[in-house]
Amino acid sequence: RSTGKNTEMALWLSLLLLAPTLCAGEPDVPGVFGIDIASFNPQSAEKWACMHREGNYSFAIIEGWRGGYQYNQHLPEQIKYAWDGGFSHVDVYAFMCPRCSNSPQSVRDLVGNLRKSGVKWGTIWLDIEQCHGCWNSAGENVLWIRSLISEYKKLGVRIGIYSSPGEWSSTVGGTHEFSEHTLWYATYDGEPNFDDWSRERFGGWSRPAMKQFADHADNSCGVSVDRNWYPA
């Protein structure tokens, strides 16, 4: 028969055994977890392997284009490191804006560079958010985004839209034109679920595909990342 002291010791040991899992940030909720990362400051292969291992992240979305800074020359290398590090799928996100000298030619440059490099990727996400002096009127922005999407389609690239309720309305007003495309939305409530969608709903989407729920992580090996989730 166990004494109270033995029971307390057994509980302490069980918690100690669980500690690595808790420290690794494995959320106690169903679903698939991943990161997105701005990689103009590239990470080493070791860092990518560490992020996958310590955070138990399944997917990565890597910055491929940054407005006036244009194409990320480190992109192919970073995609390769993510695959080699154990990530099960790797996407790209691209922030382009009409007043940053970006155009459908920018789409051709991004996709052309990726294809020339020979790396494998999944979806390219159009990053629709505000920056100072980057955009025109809502109506003009809708036309401009339409031109980018048309170019991606011509090139046979799978695309999605990244935005948030506030960024979307500030950039394109209340348009529902792009709701046929997969949505990855941002709400930093720390909750890996879609429970907030009934309040946050925008752009004509009936349901999102993925949520960016935190703009930092404690289990990313010292690398600045955002945390993302989608249902299993």
Contacts in CASP RR format, 6 or more apart in sequence:
PFRMAT RR
TARGET T0000
AUTHOR 0000-0000-0000
METHOD contacts of the structure
MODEL  1
RSTGKNTEMALWLSLLLLAPTLCAGEPDVPGVFGIDIASFNPQSAEKWAC
MHREGNYSFAIIEGWRGGYQYNQHLPEQIKYAWDGGFSHVDVYAFMCPRC
SNSPQSVRDLVGNLRKSGVKWGTIWLDIEQCHGCWNSAGENVLWIRSLIS
EYKKLGVRIGIYSSPGEWSSTVGGTHEFSEHTLWYATYDGEPNFDDWSRE
RFGGWSRPAMKQFADHADNSCGVSVDRNWYPA
2 10 0 8 1.000
23 219 0 8 1.000
24 54 0 8 1.000
24 55 0 8 1.000
24 56 0 8 1.000
24 219 0 8 1.000
25 55 0 8 1.000
25 56 0 8 1.000
25 218 0 8 1.000
25 219 0 8 1.000
26 55 0 8 1.000
26 56 0 8 1.000
27 33 0 8 1.000
27 192 0 8 1.000
27 229 0 8 1.000
29 192 0 8 1.000
29 193 0 8 1.000
30 231 0 8 1.000
30 232 0 8 1.000
31 192 0 8 1.000
31 229 0 8 1.000
31 230 0 8 1.000
31 231 0 8 1.000
31 232 0 8 1.000
32 58 0 8 1.000
32 59 0 8 1.000
32 229 0 8 1.000
32 230 0 8 1.000
32 231 0 8 1.000
32 232 0 8 1.000
33 55 0 8 1.000
33 56 0 8 1.000
33 57 0 8 1.000
33 58 0 8 1.000
33 192 0 8 1.000
33 227 0 8 1.000
33 228 0 8 1.000
33 229 0 8 1.000
34 57 0 8 1.000
34 58 0 8 1.000
34 59 0 8 1.000
34 60 0 8 1.000
34 61 0 8 1.000
34 227 0 8 1.000
34 228 0 8 1.000
34 229 0 8 1.000
35 51 0 8 1.000
35 57 0 8 1.000
35 59 0 8 1.000
35 60 0 8 1.000
35 61 0 8 1.000
35 217 0 8 1.000
35 220 0 8 1.000
35 225 0 8 1.000
35 226 0 8 1.000
35 227 0 8 1.000
35 228 0 8 1.000
36 60 0 8 1.000
36 61 0 8 1.000
36 62 0 8 1.000
36 63 0 8 1.000
36 93 0 8 1.000
36 212 0 8 1.000
36 225 0 8 1.000
36 226 0 8 1.000
36 228 0 8 1.000
37 43 0 8 1.000
37 60 0 8 1.000
37 61 0 8 1.000
37 62 0 8 1.000
37 63 0 8 1.000
37 78 0 8 1.000
37 223 0 8 1.000
37 224 0 8 1.000
37 225 0 8 1.000
37 226 0 8 1.000
38 63 0 8 1.000
38 66 0 8 1.000
38 224 0 8 1.000
39 62 0 8 1.000
39 63 0 8 1.000
39 64 0 8 1.000
39 72 0 8 1.000
39 74 0 8 1.000
39 75 0 8 1.000
39 78 0 8 1.000
40 63 0 8 1.000
40 66 0 8 1.000
40 69 0 8 1.000
40 72 0 8 1.000
40 74 0 8 1.000
42 74 0 8 1.000
42 77 0 8 1.000
42 78 0 8 1.000
43 51 0 8 1.000
43 78 0 8 1.000
43 81 0 8 1.000
43 223 0 8 1.000
44 81 0 8 1.000
45 81 0 8 1.000
45 84 0 8 1.000
45 85 0 8 1.000
47 81 0 8 1.000
47 221 0 8 1.000
47 223 0 8 1.000
48 60 0 8 1.000
48 78 0 8 1.000
48 81 0 8 1.000
48 82 0 8 1.000
48 84 0 8 1.000
48 85 0 8 1.000
48 87 0 8 1.000
49 84 0 8 1.000
49 85 0 8 1.000
49 86 0 8 1.000
50 221 0 8 1.000
51 57 0 8 1.000
51 60 0 8 1.000
51 220 0 8 1.000
51 221 0 8 1.000
51 223 0 8 1.000
51 225 0 8 1.000
52 82 0 8 1.000
52 85 0 8 1.000
52 86 0 8 1.000
52 87 0 8 1.000
54 219 0 8 1.000
54 220 0 8 1.000
54 221 0 8 1.000
55 217 0 8 1.000
55 219 0 8 1.000
55 220 0 8 1.000
57 87 0 8 1.000
58 87 0 8 1.000
58 88 0 8 1.000
58 89 0 8 1.000
59 87 0 8 1.000
59 88 0 8 1.000
59 89 0 8 1.000
59 90 0 8 1.000
59 91 0 8 1.000
59 228 0 8 1.000
60 82 0 8 1.000
60 87 0 8 1.000
60 90 0 8 1.000
60 91 0 8 1.000
61 90 0 8 1.000
61 91 0 8 1.000
61 92 0 8 1.000
61 93 0 8 1.000
61 125 0 8 1.000
61 184 0 8 1.000
61 228 0 8 1.000
62 72 0 8 1.000
62 75 0 8 1.000
62 78 0 8 1.000
62 79 0 8 1.000
62 82 0 8 1.000
62 90 0 8 1.000
62 91 0 8 1.000
62 92 0 8 1.000
62 93 0 8 1.000
63 72 0 8 1.000
63 75 0 8 1.000
63 92 0 8 1.000
63 93 0 8 1.000
63 94 0 8 1.000
63 95 0 8 1.000
64 71 0 8 1.000
64 72 0 8 1.000
64 75 0 8 1.000
64 92 0 8 1.000
64 93 0 8 1.000
64 94 0 8 1.000
64 110 0 8 1.000
65 71 0 8 1.000
65 72 0 8 1.000
65 94 0 8 1.000
65 95 0 8 1.000
65 96 0 8 1.000
65 102 0 8 1.000
65 106 0 8 1.000
65 110 0 8 1.000
66 72 0 8 1.000
66 95 0 8 1.000
67 95 0 8 1.000
67 96 0 8 1.000
67 97 0 8 1.000
67 100 0 8 1.000
67 102 0 8 1.000
67 134 0 8 1.000
68 97 0 8 1.000
68 100 0 8 1.000
68 101 0 8 1.000
68 102 0 8 1.000
70 101 0 8 1.000
70 102 0 8 1.000
70 106 0 8 1.000
70 109 0 8 1.000
71 109 0 8 1.000
71 110 0 8 1.000
71 113 0 8 1.000
72 78 0 8 1.000
75 92 0 8 1.000
75 113 0 8 1.000
75 114 0 8 1.000
75 117 0 8 1.000
76 113 0 8 1.000
76 114 0 8 1.000
76 117 0 8 1.000
76 118 0 8 1.000
76 119 0 8 1.000
79 90 0 8 1.000
79 92 0 8 1.000
79 119 0 8 1.000
79 120 0 8 1.000
79 121 0 8 1.000
80 119 0 8 1.000
82 90 0 8 1.000
83 90 0 8 1.000
83 119 0 8 1.000
83 120 0 8 1.000
89 122 0 8 1.000
90 120 0 8 1.000
90 121 0 8 1.000
90 122 0 8 1.000
91 121 0 8 1.000
91 122 0 8 1.000
91 123 0 8 1.000
91 124 0 8 1.000
91 125 0 8 1.000
92 110 0 8 1.000
92 114 0 8 1.000
92 121 0 8 1.000
92 122 0 8 1.000
92 123 0 8 1.000
92 124 0 8 1.000
92 125 0 8 1.000
93 124 0 8 1.000
93 125 0 8 1.000
93 126 0 8 1.000
93 127 0 8 1.000
93 162 0 8 1.000
94 110 0 8 1.000
94 124 0 8 1.000
94 125 0 8 1.000
94 126 0 8 1.000
94 127 0 8 1.000
95 127 0 8 1.000
95 129 0 8 1.000
95 131 0 8 1.000
96 102 0 8 1.000
96 106 0 8 1.000
96 107 0 8 1.000
96 126 0 8 1.000
96 127 0 8 1.000
96 148 0 8 1.000
97 131 0 8 1.000
97 134 0 8 1.000
97 135 0 8 1.000
98 134 0 8 1.000
98 135 0 8 1.000
98 136 0 8 1.000
98 140 0 8 1.000
98 141 0 8 1.000
98 144 0 8 1.000
99 133 0 8 1.000
99 134 0 8 1.000
99 135 0 8 1.000
99 136 0 8 1.000
100 134 0 8 1.000
103 147 0 8 1.000
104 147 0 8 1.000
104 148 0 8 1.000
104 150 0 8 1.000
104 151 0 8 1.000
106 148 0 8 1.000
107 148 0 8 1.000
107 151 0 8 1.000
107 152 0 8 1.000
107 155 0 8 1.000
108 151 0 8 1.000
108 155 0 8 1.000
110 124 0 8 1.000
111 124 0 8 1.000
111 152 0 8 1.000
111 155 0 8 1.000
111 157 0 8 1.000
114 121 0 8 1.000
122 158 0 8 1.000
123 158 0 8 1.000
123 159 0 8 1.000
123 160 0 8 1.000
123 182 0 8 1.000
124 152 0 8 1.000
124 157 0 8 1.000
124 158 0 8 1.000
124 159 0 8 1.000
124 160 0 8 1.000
125 159 0 8 1.000
125 160 0 8 1.000
125 161 0 8 1.000
125 162 0 8 1.000
125 184 0 8 1.000
126 145 0 8 1.000
126 148 0 8 1.000
126 149 0 8 1.000
126 159 0 8 1.000
126 160 0 8 1.000
126 161 0 8 1.000
126 162 0 8 1.000
127 162 0 8 1.000
127 163 0 8 1.000
128 145 0 8 1.000
128 161 0 8 1.000
128 162 0 8 1.000
128 163 0 8 1.000
128 167 0 8 1.000
128 168 0 8 1.000
128 171 0 8 1.000
128 172 0 8 1.000
129 162 0 8 1.000
129 163 0 8 1.000
129 164 0 8 1.000
129 167 0 8 1.000
129 171 0 8 1.000
130 167 0 8 1.000
130 170 0 8 1.000
130 171 0 8 1.000
135 141 0 8 1.000
135 171 0 8 1.000
136 144 0 8 1.000
138 171 0 8 1.000
138 172 0 8 1.000
138 173 0 8 1.000
138 174 0 8 1.000
138 175 0 8 1.000
139 172 0 8 1.000
139 173 0 8 1.000
139 175 0 8 1.000
141 171 0 8 1.000
141 172 0 8 1.000
142 172 0 8 1.000
142 175 0 8 1.000
142 177 0 8 1.000
145 172 0 8 1.000
145 178 0 8 1.000
146 177 0 8 1.000
149 159 0 8 1.000
149 178 0 8 1.000
149 181 0 8 1.000
152 159 0 8 1.000
153 159 0 8 1.000
159 181 0 8 1.000
159 182 0 8 1.000
160 181 0 8 1.000
160 182 0 8 1.000
160 183 0 8 1.000
160 184 0 8 1.000
161 178 0 8 1.000
161 181 0 8 1.000
161 182 0 8 1.000
161 183 0 8 1.000
161 184 0 8 1.000
162 184 0 8 1.000
162 185 0 8 1.000
162 186 0 8 1.000
162 212 0 8 1.000
163 171 0 8 1.000
163 183 0 8 1.000
163 185 0 8 1.000
163 186 0 8 1.000
163 202 0 8 1.000
164 185 0 8 1.000
164 186 0 8 1.000
164 187 0 8 1.000
164 200 0 8 1.000
165 185 0 8 1.000
165 187 0 8 1.000
165 200 0 8 1.000
165 201 0 8 1.000
165 202 0 8 1.000
166 202 0 8 1.000
167 186 0 8 1.000
168 174 0 8 1.000
168 202 0 8 1.000
168 203 0 8 1.000
169 202 0 8 1.000
174 202 0 8 1.000
174 203 0 8 1.000
175 203 0 8 1.000
176 203 0 8 1.000
176 204 0 8 1.000
178 203 0 8 1.000
179 203 0 8 1.000
179 204 0 8 1.000
179 205 0 8 1.000
179 206 0 8 1.000
182 209 0 8 1.000
182 210 0 8 1.000
183 205 0 8 1.000
183 208 0 8 1.000
183 209 0 8 1.000
183 210 0 8 1.000
184 208 0 8 1.000
184 209 0 8 1.000
184 210 0 8 1.000
184 211 0 8 1.000
184 212 0 8 1.000
184 228 0 8 1.000
185 200 0 8 1.000
185 202 0 8 1.000
185 208 0 8 1.000
185 210 0 8 1.000
185 211 0 8 1.000
185 212 0 8 1.000
186 211 0 8 1.000
186 212 0 8 1.000
186 226 0 8 1.000
187 196 0 8 1.000
187 200 0 8 1.000
187 211 0 8 1.000
187 212 0 8 1.000
187 213 0 8 1.000
188 212 0 8 1.000
188 213 0 8 1.000
188 214 0 8 1.000
188 215 0 8 1.000
189 196 0 8 1.000
189 213 0 8 1.000
190 213 0 8 1.000
190 214 0 8 1.000
190 227 0 8 1.000
191 213 0 8 1.000
192 211 0 8 1.000
192 213 0 8 1.000
192 227 0 8 1.000
192 229 0 8 1.000
193 211 0 8 1.000
193 229 0 8 1.000
194 207 0 8 1.000
194 208 0 8 1.000
194 211 0 8 1.000
194 231 0 8 1.000
197 207 0 8 1.000
197 208 0 8 1.000
209 230 0 8 1.000
210 228 0 8 1.000
210 229 0 8 1.000
210 230 0 8 1.000
211 228 0 8 1.000
211 229 0 8 1.000
211 230 0 8 1.000
212 226 0 8 1.000
212 227 0 8 1.000
212 228 0 8 1.000
213 227 0 8 1.000
213 228 0 8 1.000
213 229 0 8 1.000
214 226 0 8 1.000
214 227 0 8 1.000
215 226 0 8 1.000
215 227 0 8 1.000
216 224 0 8 1.000
216 225 0 8 1.000
216 226 0 8 1.000
216 227 0 8 1.000
217 225 0 8 1.000
217 226 0 8 1.000
217 227 0 8 1.000
END
